[in-house]
Amino acid sequence: MMHAMKSLAFAAGALALAAAPASAQTKWNLPSAYPIDNPHLENITMFAKDVADATGGKLQIQVHAGASLFKAPEIKRAVATGQAQTGEILISILENESPIFGIDVVPFLATSFPEAKKLWAASRPLIEQKLAAQGIMVLFSVPWGPQGIYAKKDINTIDDMKGLKWRAYNVGTARIGELVGAQAVTVQAAELPQALATGVVNSFMSSGATGYDSKVWETLTHFYDTRAWIPRNVTFVNKRAFDALDKPTQDAVMKAAATAEERGWKMWENKTEWYHAEIAKRGMKVQKASPALQAGFEKVGEQLTADWLKRAGAEGQAVVDAYKKM
């Protein structure tokens, strides 16, 4: 009997030891709204792999592409409430919550990658502060390509945009539609192909990547490279989930995040012209905006900038001033 009890105790101990590595493993979910071949998804997938490699598999991050786990507007709340431990969103979709989240889409404030990087450096502390109040910690931010106009007809001046069914994805793009006399319809990236195919929208403003991801050449014909702004995605984490990690794992996450930010910026700088070439190959007429269109659009931009500064108040002005001094 005693021998049998000892054997059982040994077996139980062996099972506990065997289970220890599995019980020590932590799994996070990371929802995103973008398809698997989008540079943002490629970059966060590499981020997840870097974390797994650096922690010896102790922290596993499962990336969910194409709004398959949560739709874009739901991701921040999911992370704040712990439904997902980490996530990635286009930060300007939160602009209704606070104007500072939309600083990267203020037209013509930052129109090149070096300028966009400075704007992120100037705005990051305030963005981090506002998200921290909701239990969210910023990991890294990566830009999109410069924004241009997609349409199914020649657009030589902003008057040619009147009556268009204009896809909006944040406060700024909705306001552009209003100012040029277009009909603004809110459509997130994952729903854009269907919205184009069904005629819900017939024009929009975005990067070459969004056009490529949406197979825009199947429904539209023109792309005007206005380079109006460079929007950013932000990847963040539930602070409680991060705090629950041991210090070496936290350090591994932050190191991988810094690497992902640097890598992501380079990816977009390298791929912007590639996307323009690819949509042109598929029949899109890719061109610079005419002087008249650019001038009209910059006038719209001045109005949008004034609107944003009025809403953002002193803290928004302070960030813009800091950016301009860099």
C-alpha positions as CSV (number, residue, x, y, z in Angstrom):
1,M,0.0,0.0,0.0
2,M,2.8,2.4,1.0
3,H,4.6,1.6,-2.2
4,A,1.5,2.2,-4.3
5,M,1.0,5.6,-2.5
6,K,4.6,6.6,-3.2
7,S,4.2,5.6,-6.8
8,L,1.1,7.7,-7.1
9,A,2.9,10.7,-5.5
10,F,5.8,10.3,-7.8
11,A,3.5,10.1,-10.8
12,A,1.6,13.2,-9.7
13,G,4.9,15.1,-9.2
14,A,6.1,14.1,-12.6
15,L,2.8,15.3,-14.2
16,A,3.1,18.6,-12.3
17,L,6.6,19.1,-13.6
18,A,5.5,18.3,-17.1
19,A,2.7,20.7,-16.9
20,A,4.8,23.6,-15.5
21,P,6.1,25.0,-18.8
22,A,2.6,25.0,-20.3
23,S,1.1,26.7,-17.2
24,A,3.9,29.3,-17.2
25,Q,3.1,30.2,-20.8
26,T,1.0,33.4,-21.3
27,K,-1.1,33.9,-24.4
28,W,-2.3,37.3,-25.7
29,N,-4.7,38.1,-28.5
30,L,-3.9,41.0,-30.9
31,P,-6.8,42.1,-33.1
32,S,-6.2,44.2,-36.2
33,A,-8.5,45.4,-39.0
34,Y,-6.1,44.8,-41.9
35,P,-5.4,41.9,-44.2
36,I,-2.5,39.5,-43.7
37,D,-0.4,40.9,-46.6
38,N,-0.7,44.5,-45.5
39,P,2.6,45.9,-44.1
40,H,1.0,46.7,-40.7
41,L,0.0,43.0,-40.4
42,E,3.3,41.8,-41.6
43,N,5.0,44.1,-39.0
44,I,2.9,43.1,-36.0
45,T,3.3,39.4,-37.0
46,M,7.0,39.9,-36.9
47,F,6.6,41.7,-33.5
48,A,4.7,38.7,-32.2
49,K,7.4,36.3,-33.4
50,D,10.2,38.5,-31.9
51,V,8.4,38.4,-28.5
52,A,8.0,34.6,-28.7
53,D,11.6,34.1,-29.6
54,A,13.0,36.5,-27.0
55,T,10.9,34.9,-24.2
56,G,11.5,31.3,-25.3
57,G,7.8,30.9,-26.0
58,K,6.8,32.1,-22.6
59,L,4.7,34.9,-24.1
60,Q,2.7,34.0,-27.2
61,I,0.8,36.7,-29.1
62,Q,-1.9,35.5,-31.5
63,V,-2.5,38.1,-34.3
64,H,-6.1,38.2,-35.7
65,A,-6.2,39.9,-39.1
66,G,-9.0,41.5,-41.1
67,A,-11.2,42.5,-38.2
68,S,-11.9,38.8,-37.6
69,L,-11.9,39.2,-33.8
70,F,-13.1,42.8,-33.3
71,K,-13.9,45.5,-35.9
72,A,-11.6,48.5,-35.9
73,P,-13.8,50.8,-33.8
74,E,-14.2,48.0,-31.2
75,I,-10.5,47.2,-30.7
76,K,-9.5,50.0,-28.2
77,R,-12.4,49.2,-25.9
78,A,-11.7,45.5,-26.1
79,V,-8.1,46.1,-24.9
80,A,-9.2,48.6,-22.2
81,T,-11.7,46.0,-20.8
82,G,-9.3,43.1,-21.1
83,Q,-11.3,41.2,-23.8
84,A,-8.0,41.4,-25.8
85,Q,-4.7,41.9,-24.2
86,T,-3.2,44.0,-27.0
87,G,-4.4,45.5,-30.3
88,E,-3.7,47.8,-33.3
89,I,-5.8,50.6,-34.6
90,L,-5.7,53.7,-36.8
91,I,-5.3,56.2,-34.0
92,S,-7.4,58.9,-35.7
93,I,-10.6,56.9,-35.5
94,L,-10.5,58.0,-31.8
95,E,-10.6,61.7,-32.7
96,N,-14.2,62.1,-31.5
97,E,-12.9,61.1,-28.1
98,S,-10.1,63.6,-28.1
99,P,-8.8,65.9,-30.9
100,I,-5.2,64.9,-30.1
101,F,-5.8,61.4,-31.5
102,G,-6.3,63.1,-34.9
103,I,-3.3,65.3,-35.0
104,D,-1.6,63.1,-37.6
105,V,-4.5,63.7,-40.0
106,V,-4.5,67.5,-39.8
107,P,-4.0,68.3,-43.5
108,F,-0.6,69.4,-44.7
109,L,0.8,69.6,-41.1
110,A,3.2,66.7,-41.8
111,T,3.4,65.4,-45.4
112,S,6.7,63.5,-45.5
113,F,7.9,60.6,-43.4
114,P,10.6,62.7,-41.6
115,E,7.9,65.3,-40.7
116,A,5.5,62.5,-39.6
117,K,8.2,61.0,-37.3
118,K,8.7,64.4,-35.7
119,L,5.0,64.9,-35.2
120,W,4.8,61.5,-33.5
121,A,7.6,62.4,-31.2
122,A,5.9,65.7,-30.3
123,S,2.4,64.1,-29.8
124,R,3.3,60.8,-28.2
125,P,3.5,61.9,-24.5
126,L,0.0,63.4,-24.6
127,I,-1.4,60.4,-26.5
128,E,0.2,58.1,-24.0
129,Q,-1.2,60.1,-21.1
130,K,-4.8,60.0,-22.5
131,L,-4.6,56.2,-23.2
132,A,-3.0,55.5,-19.8
133,A,-6.1,57.1,-18.1
134,Q,-8.0,54.2,-19.7
135,G,-5.6,51.5,-18.6
136,I,-3.8,51.3,-22.0
137,M,-0.1,51.5,-22.6
138,V,1.3,52.4,-26.0
139,L,3.8,50.0,-27.5
140,F,4.7,51.5,-30.9
141,S,3.3,53.5,-33.8
142,V,3.8,53.0,-37.5
143,P,2.6,55.3,-40.4
144,W,0.7,54.6,-43.5
145,G,1.7,56.1,-46.9
146,P,0.8,59.6,-47.8
147,Q,-2.9,60.1,-48.6
148,G,-4.4,60.7,-52.0
149,I,-7.8,60.8,-53.7
150,Y,-9.4,57.8,-55.4
151,A,-12.3,58.4,-57.9
152,K,-14.0,57.2,-61.0
153,K,-13.6,60.4,-63.0
154,D,-11.2,63.2,-63.7
155,I,-10.9,65.6,-60.7
156,N,-9.2,68.8,-61.8
157,T,-10.6,71.1,-59.1
158,I,-12.4,70.5,-55.8
159,D,-15.6,71.5,-57.6
160,D,-15.3,68.2,-59.4
161,M,-15.8,66.4,-56.1
162,K,-19.3,67.7,-55.6
163,G,-21.9,64.9,-55.3
164,L,-19.4,62.1,-54.9
165,K,-20.2,59.3,-52.5
166,W,-17.2,59.9,-50.3
167,R,-15.9,57.2,-47.9
168,A,-15.0,58.7,-44.5
169,Y,-13.0,56.9,-41.8
170,N,-12.5,59.6,-39.2
171,V,-13.6,63.2,-38.3
172,G,-11.2,64.8,-40.8
173,T,-12.3,62.8,-43.9
174,A,-16.0,63.3,-43.0
175,R,-15.4,67.0,-42.8
176,I,-13.6,67.0,-46.2
177,G,-16.6,65.5,-47.7
178,E,-18.8,68.2,-46.2
179,L,-16.5,71.0,-47.3
180,V,-16.3,69.8,-51.0
181,G,-20.0,69.0,-51.3
182,A,-19.6,65.2,-51.3
183,Q,-21.9,62.8,-49.5
184,A,-19.7,61.3,-46.7
185,V,-20.3,57.6,-45.7
186,T,-18.4,56.1,-42.8
187,V,-16.7,52.9,-44.0
188,Q,-13.8,51.2,-42.2
189,A,-11.0,49.5,-44.2
190,A,-12.3,45.9,-43.8
191,E,-15.7,46.9,-45.3
192,L,-14.3,49.1,-48.1
193,P,-14.1,46.5,-50.9
194,Q,-17.8,45.6,-50.4
195,A,-18.8,49.3,-50.2
196,L,-17.0,50.0,-53.5
197,A,-18.4,46.9,-55.2
198,T,-22.0,47.8,-54.2
199,G,-21.7,51.5,-55.0
200,V,-22.1,52.7,-51.4
201,V,-19.1,54.8,-52.1
202,N,-17.4,55.8,-55.3
203,S,-14.5,57.9,-54.0
204,F,-12.2,58.1,-51.0
205,M,-9.0,59.4,-49.6
206,S,-6.3,57.0,-48.4
207,S,-2.9,55.5,-49.2
208,G,-1.8,53.4,-52.1
209,A,-1.8,50.4,-49.7
210,T,-5.6,50.8,-49.0
211,G,-6.3,51.0,-52.8
212,Y,-4.2,47.9,-53.4
213,D,-5.8,45.9,-50.4
214,S,-9.2,46.9,-51.7
215,K,-8.5,46.0,-55.4
216,V,-9.7,49.5,-56.1
217,W,-9.0,49.1,-59.9
218,E,-12.1,46.8,-60.1
219,T,-14.4,49.8,-59.4
220,L,-12.5,53.1,-59.7
221,T,-10.1,54.6,-62.3
222,H,-8.1,57.5,-60.9
223,F,-5.7,58.2,-58.0
224,Y,-4.4,61.7,-57.3
225,D,-1.3,61.8,-55.1
226,T,-2.1,64.9,-53.0
227,R,0.1,63.8,-50.1
228,A,-2.2,65.6,-47.7
229,W,-1.2,63.8,-44.5
230,I,0.4,60.6,-43.2
231,P,-1.9,58.8,-40.8
232,R,-0.6,56.4,-38.1
233,N,-1.5,53.1,-36.6
234,V,-0.8,52.6,-32.9
235,T,-0.3,49.2,-31.2
236,F,-1.1,49.2,-27.5
237,V,-1.5,46.8,-24.6
238,N,-3.8,46.5,-21.6
239,K,-1.7,47.8,-18.7
240,R,-2.8,45.2,-16.2
241,A,-1.9,42.4,-18.7
242,F,1.5,44.0,-19.1
243,D,2.1,44.5,-15.4
244,A,1.3,40.8,-14.8
245,L,4.4,39.8,-16.8
246,D,7.7,39.3,-15.1
247,K,10.4,41.9,-15.7
248,P,12.4,40.0,-18.3
249,T,9.3,39.4,-20.3
250,Q,8.3,43.1,-20.1
251,D,11.7,44.0,-21.3
252,A,11.4,41.6,-24.2
253,V,8.1,43.1,-25.2
254,M,9.4,46.7,-25.1
255,K,12.5,45.8,-27.0
256,A,10.4,44.0,-29.7
257,A,8.1,47.1,-29.8
258,A,11.0,49.5,-30.4
259,T,12.3,47.2,-33.2
260,A,8.8,47.0,-34.7
261,E,8.4,50.8,-34.8
262,E,11.7,51.3,-36.6
263,R,11.1,48.4,-39.0
264,G,7.5,49.6,-39.7
265,W,8.6,53.1,-40.7
266,K,11.2,51.7,-43.1
267,M,8.6,49.3,-44.6
268,W,6.2,52.1,-45.4
269,E,8.9,54.4,-46.8
270,N,10.1,51.6,-49.1
271,K,6.6,50.4,-50.2
272,T,4.7,53.7,-50.8
273,E,5.9,54.0,-54.4
274,W,5.6,50.3,-54.9
275,Y,1.9,50.5,-54.2
276,H,1.5,53.4,-56.6
277,A,3.2,51.3,-59.3
278,E,1.1,48.2,-58.6
279,I,-2.3,50.0,-58.8
280,A,-1.1,51.7,-62.0
281,K,-0.1,48.3,-63.5
282,R,-3.7,47.2,-62.9
283,G,-5.2,50.1,-64.8
284,M,-5.4,52.9,-62.3
285,K,-4.5,56.4,-63.7
286,V,-1.9,57.5,-61.0
287,Q,-1.0,61.2,-61.2
288,K,-0.1,64.2,-59.2
289,A,-2.9,66.6,-58.4
290,S,-3.3,69.5,-60.8
291,P,-2.2,72.9,-59.4
292,A,-5.8,74.0,-59.2
293,L,-6.8,70.8,-57.3
294,Q,-3.8,71.1,-55.0
295,A,-4.5,74.7,-54.3
296,G,-8.2,74.1,-53.6
297,F,-7.4,71.2,-51.4
298,E,-4.9,73.2,-49.4
299,K,-7.6,75.8,-48.8
300,V,-9.8,73.0,-47.5
301,G,-6.8,72.0,-45.3
302,E,-6.5,75.4,-43.9
303,Q,-10.2,75.3,-42.7
304,L,-9.7,71.8,-41.3
305,T,-6.5,72.9,-39.5
306,A,-8.4,75.9,-38.0
307,D,-11.2,73.6,-36.9
308,W,-8.8,71.1,-35.3
309,L,-6.9,73.8,-33.4
310,K,-10.1,75.3,-32.1
311,R,-11.3,71.8,-30.8
312,A,-7.8,70.8,-29.5
313,G,-7.3,74.0,-27.5
314,A,-4.2,74.9,-25.6
315,E,-2.8,71.3,-25.4
316,G,-3.2,70.8,-29.1
317,Q,-1.5,74.1,-29.9
318,A,1.3,73.2,-27.5
319,V,2.0,69.9,-29.4
320,V,1.9,71.7,-32.8
321,D,4.3,74.4,-31.4
322,A,6.7,71.6,-30.1
323,Y,6.6,69.9,-33.5
324,K,7.4,73.0,-35.4
325,K,10.4,73.7,-33.2
326,M,11.9,70.2,-34.0
